[in-house]
């Protein structure tokens, strides 16, 4: 389905496609999340906290949001590079803390270096496998990743090399009972992401849909969301405005993304397995607490209106 056909189909679908009716059955299972390190990065920078204090700060901020809005459980996207330690004893302690706080971990992993240099590629995969083992020990189900791309390859070669590494990482993830999904950011198009995830040939390899990043890729977020839907495992739900040529993060509903139309489509990805809608704010000059509070208010209002949260 091309963009013109899709828009016509959405128009023909009427109010439900525009988010004015309840999400159709089967019922989606959506939990709201927090992109832990990103959401308060300006606050953390100003506080000049050490690694352990930074990590504790983001967990406490996330728990406070969960309690205020009644998100139970609440997802939290975690990057092992931010952990004070990756020793098994610490991971076990962190797992217990997350469970006590009713937080559901989604773990970012490495592992995909898109390069013709086998030494670099294999070293990245080995590091990614270690991250996957850590994620499994922490009790995660879904892991996210963004590839490191060597720019000297043609686009076709870049897609091929990415597919090969993603397949290897996916096999390791599958052995641990994990799903992996690649984020759309600043290189691969929606067509590329579908080609890579399908080319891996594994049902546990998919796509992380960052709703705002489609704008950076010069794609329509709604059209790209529909295209990637069958392979979508996770979402970063965020909004952008364009200021002086820069996409700047704002609260949901205050920017360029058409969430009333997009969220009902994205929710269809959560009908097969529980999925996190992780709220993300990447702002250069707004108050993070104020923008995030409005984003969580918006997300809860949408879930309640669609019968997905009381």
C-alpha positions as CSV (number, residue, x, y, z in Angstrom):
1,X,0.0,0.0,0.0
2,X,1.5,3.3,-1.0
3,X,1.0,6.6,0.9
4,X,-1.8,7.9,-1.2
5,X,-3.8,4.6,-1.0
6,X,-3.2,4.5,2.8
7,X,-4.5,8.0,3.4
8,X,-7.6,7.3,1.3
9,X,-8.2,4.1,3.3
10,X,-7.9,5.9,6.6
11,X,-10.3,8.6,5.4
12,X,-12.8,5.9,4.3
13,X,-12.5,4.3,7.8
14,X,-14.0,7.4,9.4
15,X,-13.9,8.3,13.1
16,X,-12.3,5.0,14.3
17,X,-9.2,5.7,12.2
18,X,-9.0,9.2,13.6
19,X,-8.9,7.9,17.2
20,X,-12.5,9.0,18.0
21,X,-13.8,5.6,18.8
22,X,-12.6,2.9,21.1
23,X,-9.7,0.6,20.0
24,X,-11.2,-2.4,18.1
25,X,-11.0,-5.9,19.5
26,X,-8.8,-7.9,20.2
27,X,-8.0,-5.7,23.2
28,X,-4.5,-4.3,23.3
29,X,-2.3,-4.7,26.4
30,X,-0.4,-1.5,26.7
31,X,1.8,-0.3,29.6
32,X,3.2,3.2,29.8
33,X,6.9,3.6,30.2
34,X,9.7,6.0,30.7
35,X,12.9,6.4,28.7
36,X,14.9,6.6,31.9
37,X,18.2,8.3,30.9
38,X,16.8,10.6,28.2
39,X,13.8,12.1,29.9
40,X,15.7,14.1,32.6
41,X,19.1,14.4,30.9
42,X,19.2,18.2,31.4
43,X,18.2,18.0,35.0
44,X,20.8,15.3,35.6
45,X,23.5,17.3,33.8
46,X,22.9,20.3,36.0
47,X,22.9,18.3,39.2
48,X,26.3,16.8,38.4
49,X,25.5,13.5,39.9
50,X,27.9,10.5,39.8
51,X,26.9,7.4,38.0
52,X,25.2,5.6,40.9
53,X,23.3,8.8,42.0
54,X,22.2,9.4,38.4
55,X,20.8,5.9,38.1
56,X,19.0,6.1,41.4
57,X,17.6,9.5,40.4
58,X,15.9,8.2,37.2
59,X,14.4,5.2,39.0
60,X,13.0,7.4,41.7
61,X,11.6,9.9,39.2
62,X,10.0,7.0,37.2
63,X,8.4,5.5,40.4
64,X,7.0,8.9,41.3
65,X,5.3,9.2,37.9
66,X,3.9,5.7,38.2
67,X,2.4,6.5,41.5
68,X,1.0,9.8,40.4
69,X,-0.8,8.5,37.3
70,X,-1.6,5.0,38.5
71,X,0.6,3.2,35.9
72,X,0.9,-0.3,37.3
73,X,3.1,-1.9,36.1
74,X,5.1,0.8,34.4
75,X,7.8,0.1,31.9
76,X,11.3,1.6,32.2
77,X,13.8,1.6,29.3
78,X,17.3,0.9,30.7
79,X,20.8,1.1,29.2
80,X,23.4,-1.2,30.9
81,X,26.0,1.5,30.1
82,X,24.4,3.6,32.7
83,X,24.4,0.9,35.4
84,X,26.6,1.5,38.4
85,X,27.7,-2.1,38.0
86,X,27.1,-5.1,35.7
87,X,28.1,-7.7,38.3
88,X,25.6,-10.5,38.7
89,X,25.0,-9.6,42.4
90,X,24.1,-6.0,41.4
91,X,21.8,-7.1,38.6
92,X,20.0,-9.4,41.0
93,X,19.6,-6.5,43.4
94,X,18.3,-4.3,40.6
95,X,15.9,-6.9,39.5
96,X,14.5,-7.1,43.0
97,X,14.2,-3.3,43.2
98,X,12.4,-3.1,39.9
99,X,10.0,-5.8,41.0
100,X,9.3,-4.1,44.3
101,X,8.6,-0.8,42.4
102,X,6.3,-2.6,39.9
103,X,8.7,-1.6,37.0
104,X,8.9,-3.7,33.9
105,X,12.4,-3.5,32.3
106,X,13.1,-3.0,28.6
107,X,16.8,-3.2,28.0
108,X,18.9,-1.5,25.3
109,X,21.6,-3.7,23.9
110,X,24.5,-3.4,21.5
111,X,25.6,-6.0,19.0
112,X,25.0,-4.6,15.6
113,X,28.0,-3.0,13.9
114,X,27.2,-2.5,10.2
115,X,30.7,-2.8,8.7
116,X,32.7,-4.9,6.2
117,X,35.3,-5.4,8.9
118,X,34.6,-8.9,10.4
119,X,36.7,-8.2,13.5
120,X,34.7,-5.1,14.4
121,X,31.4,-6.9,13.5
122,X,32.1,-10.0,15.6
123,X,33.4,-8.0,18.6
124,X,30.1,-6.0,18.5
125,X,28.1,-9.2,18.4
126,X,30.0,-10.6,21.4
127,X,29.3,-7.4,23.4
128,X,25.6,-7.6,22.3
129,X,25.4,-11.2,23.6
130,X,26.7,-10.1,27.0
131,X,24.0,-7.4,27.1
132,X,21.4,-10.0,26.2
133,X,22.5,-12.3,29.0
134,X,22.3,-9.3,31.4
135,X,18.8,-8.5,30.1
136,X,17.6,-12.0,30.6
137,X,19.0,-12.1,34.2
138,X,17.1,-8.8,34.8
139,X,13.9,-10.4,33.7
140,X,13.3,-8.4,30.5
141,X,11.3,-9.7,27.6
142,X,12.0,-7.0,25.0
143,X,15.4,-5.5,24.1
144,X,16.1,-2.6,21.9
145,X,19.1,-1.7,19.7
146,X,20.5,0.9,17.3
147,X,23.2,-0.1,14.9
148,X,26.6,1.5,14.5
149,X,26.9,2.2,10.8
150,X,30.1,2.5,8.7
151,X,29.3,5.1,6.1
152,X,31.5,3.6,3.3
153,X,29.1,1.0,2.3
154,X,26.4,1.5,-0.4
155,X,22.8,1.5,0.9
156,X,22.1,-1.9,-0.4
157,X,25.3,-3.3,1.3
158,X,24.4,-1.5,4.5
159,X,21.0,-3.2,4.6
160,X,22.6,-6.6,3.8
161,X,25.3,-6.2,6.4
162,X,22.7,-5.1,9.0
163,X,20.4,-8.0,8.2
164,X,23.3,-10.5,8.7
165,X,24.3,-9.1,12.1
166,X,20.6,-8.7,13.3
167,X,20.0,-12.3,12.4
168,X,23.0,-13.4,14.5
169,X,21.9,-11.2,17.5
170,X,18.3,-12.4,17.0
171,X,19.4,-16.1,17.3
172,X,21.2,-15.4,20.5
173,X,18.2,-13.5,21.9
174,X,15.8,-16.3,20.9
175,X,17.8,-18.8,22.9
176,X,17.3,-16.6,25.9
177,X,13.6,-16.1,25.3
178,X,14.1,-12.4,24.3
179,X,12.7,-10.3,21.5
180,X,14.9,-7.6,19.9
181,X,13.8,-4.5,18.0
182,X,15.7,-1.9,16.0
183,X,14.9,1.8,16.5
184,X,14.2,4.1,13.6
185,X,16.6,7.0,14.0
186,X,18.6,8.9,11.4
187,X,19.5,6.4,8.6
188,X,17.3,3.4,7.9
189,X,13.9,4.2,6.3
190,X,10.7,2.3,7.3
191,X,11.2,0.2,4.1
192,X,14.7,-0.6,5.2
193,X,13.6,-1.6,8.7
194,X,10.9,-3.9,7.4
195,X,13.4,-5.5,5.0
196,X,16.0,-6.0,7.7
197,X,13.6,-7.5,10.3
198,X,11.9,-9.8,7.7
199,X,15.2,-10.7,6.2
200,X,16.5,-11.9,9.5
201,X,13.9,-14.7,9.2
202,X,13.2,-14.8,13.0
203,X,9.9,-14.1,14.7
204,X,11.6,-12.5,17.7
205,X,13.2,-9.7,15.5
206,X,11.2,-6.6,15.0
207,X,11.1,-2.8,15.1
208,X,11.0,-0.1,17.8
209,X,8.7,2.6,16.5
210,X,9.9,6.0,17.7
211,X,6.9,8.2,16.7
212,X,8.9,11.4,16.5
213,X,11.9,10.1,14.7
214,X,10.0,9.5,11.5
215,X,10.0,13.3,11.2
216,X,13.8,13.3,11.3
217,X,13.7,10.7,8.5
218,X,11.3,12.8,6.5
219,X,8.6,10.2,6.7
220,X,4.9,10.6,7.7
221,X,4.7,9.1,11.2
222,X,1.2,7.6,10.6
223,X,2.1,6.0,7.3
224,X,5.4,4.6,8.7
225,X,3.6,3.3,11.7
226,X,1.1,1.4,9.6
227,X,3.9,0.0,7.4
228,X,6.0,-1.3,10.3
229,X,3.0,-2.5,12.4
230,X,3.3,-6.3,11.8
231,X,6.9,-6.1,13.2
232,X,6.5,-3.5,15.9
233,X,7.5,-4.8,19.4
234,X,8.1,-1.5,21.3
235,X,7.4,2.2,21.0
236,X,9.0,5.5,22.0
237,X,6.1,7.8,22.0
238,X,7.2,11.4,21.6
239,X,6.4,14.6,19.9
240,X,8.6,17.3,18.2
241,X,8.3,20.8,17.0
242,X,10.6,22.2,14.3
243,X,12.5,25.3,15.5
244,X,15.1,27.0,13.4
245,X,15.7,23.7,11.5
246,X,16.0,21.6,14.7
247,X,13.5,19.0,15.9
248,X,12.9,19.8,19.5
249,X,11.0,17.7,22.0
250,X,7.7,18.8,23.5
251,X,4.8,17.2,25.3
252,X,2.6,14.9,23.4
253,X,0.0,16.8,21.5
254,X,1.9,20.0,21.4
255,X,4.0,19.1,18.3
256,X,3.8,17.8,14.8
257,X,2.8,14.2,15.3
258,X,-0.9,13.4,14.8
259,X,-1.5,11.2,17.8
260,X,-5.3,11.0,17.6
261,X,-4.8,9.2,14.3
262,X,-1.5,7.4,15.1
263,X,-2.1,5.9,18.5
264,X,-5.1,3.6,17.5
265,X,-2.9,2.2,14.7
266,X,0.1,1.7,17.0
267,X,-2.1,0.1,19.6
268,X,-2.8,-2.8,17.2
269,X,0.8,-4.0,17.8
270,X,-0.1,-4.6,21.4
271,X,-2.9,-7.1,20.7
272,X,-0.5,-10.1,20.3
273,X,1.7,-9.5,23.3
274,X,2.1,-6.9,26.1
275,X,3.8,-3.8,24.7
276,X,5.2,-0.7,26.3
277,X,4.4,2.8,25.0
278,X,7.5,4.4,26.5
279,X,7.2,8.2,26.8
280,X,10.3,10.1,25.6
281,X,11.2,13.7,25.8
282,X,14.3,15.0,24.1
283,X,14.2,18.7,24.6
284,X,16.8,21.4,24.3
285,X,15.1,24.3,26.1
286,X,11.8,23.2,27.7
287,X,11.2,22.4,31.4
288,X,11.5,18.6,31.4
289,X,9.2,18.0,34.4
290,X,6.4,20.1,33.0
291,X,6.6,18.7,29.5
292,X,6.8,15.1,30.8
293,X,3.9,15.6,33.2
294,X,1.7,16.8,30.3
295,X,2.9,13.8,28.1
296,X,1.9,11.3,30.8
297,X,-1.4,13.1,31.3
298,X,-2.1,12.9,27.6
299,X,-1.1,9.2,27.5
300,X,-3.4,8.3,30.4
301,X,-6.3,10.3,29.0
302,X,-6.0,8.4,25.7
303,X,-5.8,5.0,27.4
304,X,-8.8,5.7,29.6
305,X,-10.8,7.0,26.7
306,X,-10.1,3.9,24.7
307,X,-10.9,1.5,27.6
308,X,-7.3,0.4,28.0
309,X,-6.9,1.8,31.5
310,X,-9.3,2.7,34.4
